[in-house]
Amino acid sequence: MRIRDLELIVAVYESGNLTLAARQVGMSEPGLSKQLQVIERRSRLRFFDRGRGGAALTEAGRAFVEHARVSIQEYHRALHEARETQQAERHTLRIGTSAFLPPSLIELLRPIELRLYRNFSIEVVAEYCFDLLLQLQRHQIDLALVTSPPDTAAITSVRIATSSFMLVFRKGHPLAAKLSATLNDVASYPWIFFNRNVHPPLYDLILHRTQAGGHEPRILHYIGHEDYAAPVLTDDSLVAWLTPTAAERVTGTGLTCVPLLDSEIRLETHIATLASNNSLLVSEFVRSFVKRFESKRIGAQLSLPNIGGDNNR
């Protein structure tokens, strides 16, 4: 049986109609019907029950189609790999990341080797989360590592890790002795908080939940980069909202931190692509990256892309 025979059977199954299948494969309906009969006669199997309502798979057909799909996919992958090897074509993958992602996550991007793309390079673009999503929709980048992206039909994403915000303060702060803190715990203290353009949905969510709890947030300092938090933590009453990576950098120099415990306020790192992106290179890279990421078990070390890193699962 030829690959073309497999494609004809799968086309009829997926369309459920000989007329639509014939149009899809570029044949006349009588020609397709005749070819299916030839295939069935040659294989000594009956794949379809034909009737006025279309073409329904038999039990044998259902068992066959699942394997036929795999065979078709592997055939085209084999052709692609052979052409890649022969042409030695070089591909470039543009990946958007937060400027504040932990170095361990960025390092996972470069060593990846793809079976179908032996000759490709990576360009990393560092931006805030929403700038990355905009570049993704404008086809300026191929994929992005972003924090808690909003739901949109144009973009599909896979959550690879989740972490909590870290609340950083001086060791003389009243919350310094706690193992963790809630939103109500920190609502009465002045904040060092990220600018709204860093991540508008997270910014609005935190302020809304604080106000819903009967508190009005007192933001004493706005920062666009997490490294600016430590120099302004000069008062024992101040609380800085940072990501795990940034908190790890500053603690131990008179500062300490605890995680924020909140079921809704979370830092989720996603790897995002355009929903309409059919690039084999992008899909191969995403699959390989997620597999490598999970094997490294570094999810708990991630941060928010705009204020500080990225996460999802």
C-alpha positions, 0 to 999 in steps of 0.5 A, spaced: 500 500 500 502 506 498 502 513 502 497 516 497 492 510 498 493 511 506 492 519 505 485 517 501 483 513 506 484 518 512 481 523 507 474 520 506 474 518 514 476 525 516 470 528 511 465 523 512 463 524 505 466 522 498 464 528 495 468 532 500 474 527 500 474 527 492 475 535 492 480 535 498 485 530 494 483 533 487 480 527 484 473 526 481 468 522 486 467 516 481 475 516 481 476 516 488 470 511 489 474 506 484 480 507 487 478 505 494 475 499 491 482 497 488 485 499 495 480 494 499 481 489 494 488 489 494 488 489 501 482 484 502 479 489 507 473 493 507 474 500 510 468 503 509 460 502 509 458 506 503 451 509 503 447 515 502 449 519 508 456 518 506 462 513 508 462 510 515 468 506 517 468 499 519 471 496 525 477 494 521 477 501 518 477 504 525 483 500 527 487 501 520 486 509 520 489 510 527 496 507 524 495 510 517 495 517 520 502 515 524 505 512 517 503 518 513 506 523 518 512 519 519 513 519 511 512 526 511 517 527 517 522 523 513 522 526 507 523 533 511 529 530 514 532 528 508 531 535 505 534 538 511 540 534 511 541 535 503 540 542 503 543 544 509 538 550 510 539 554 516 533 556 520 532 562 525 527 561 531 526 568 534 524 567 541 521 572 546 522 572 553 522 576 559 528 580 561 527 578 568 527 570 567 532 566 571 538 565 567 537 557 568 531 558 564 534 562 558 540 557 558 535 551 557 533 554 550 540 554 547 542 547 548 536 544 544 537 539 538 531 538 534 531 531 530 528 535 524 532 541 524 539 540 525 541 547 522 538 552 526 539 558 530 536 562 536 535 569 537 532 572 544 528 578 544 527 581 551 521 585 553 515 585 557 509 580 557 504 584 553 509 587 548 511 580 547 504 578 545 503 584 541 510 582 537 507 574 537 501 577 533 505 581 528 509 575 526 515 579 529 517 573 534 515 565 533 514 564 540 514 567 547 515 565 554 510 569 558 507 570 565 500 569 566 498 571 559 490 573 558 486 568 554 485 570 547 483 566 541 489 568 537 494 565 541 495 558 544 500 557 550 502 551 555 503 552 562 510 550 564 510 552 571 507 556 577 510 560 583 508 565 588 510 572 589 515 573 594 514 579 599 521 582 601 522 586 607 527 588 612 529 583 617 525 588 622 519 588 619 513 585 623 512 580 618 519 577 618 518 572 623 512 569 619 513 563 614 508 566 609 503 571 608 496 573 605 494 579 602 490 581 608 497 581 612 500 585 607 494 590 605 496 595 611 503 596 609 506 601 604 508 597 598 514 597 593 510 595 587 511 594 579 508 599 574 502 597 571 505 597 564 509 591 566 503 586 567 496 590 567 492 584 568 496 582 574 496 589 577 489 590 576 487 583 580 492 585 586 489 592 587 482 589 586 482 583 591 486 588 596 480 593 595 475 587 595 478 585 602 476 592 605 483 595 604 486 601 600 493 599 597 498 604 599 503 604 593 509 608 596 514 606 590 513 604 583 518 600 579 519 598 572 525 593 574 526 589 580 533 591 581 530 597 583 526 595 589 532 593 594 535 600 594 528 603 596 527 598 602 530 603 607 524 603 612 522 597 616 514 598 614 515 597 607 513 591 603 516 589 596 512 585 591 518 581 587 518 574 583 522 568 586 528 570 582 529 577 584 527 575 591 533 570 591 538 576 589 536 581 594 535 577 601 541 576 605 543 583 605 539 585 611 532 583 607 528 577 608 522 574 604 516 570 605 511 567 599 504 570 598 499 565 599 493 566 595 489 562 590 488 567 585 494 571 585 500 567 581 505 567 577 504 562 571 510 561 566 507 559 559 510 558 552 506 561 547 505 561 540 500 563 535 494 559 534 495 559 527 502 557 527 503 551 523 511 551 523 514 544 524 520 548 527 516 551 532 512 545 534 518 541 534 522 546 539 516 547 543 515 539 544 523 539 546 523 545 550 517 542 555 520 536 555 527 538 557 524 543 562 520 538 566 526 534 566 530 539 570 524 540 575 526 548 575 519 550 576 519 553 583 525 558 581 521 561 575 519 569 575 515 574 572 516 577 565 515 584 566 516 585 574 520 579 574 519 572 571 514 567 568 510 560 569 504 555 567 501 548 568 
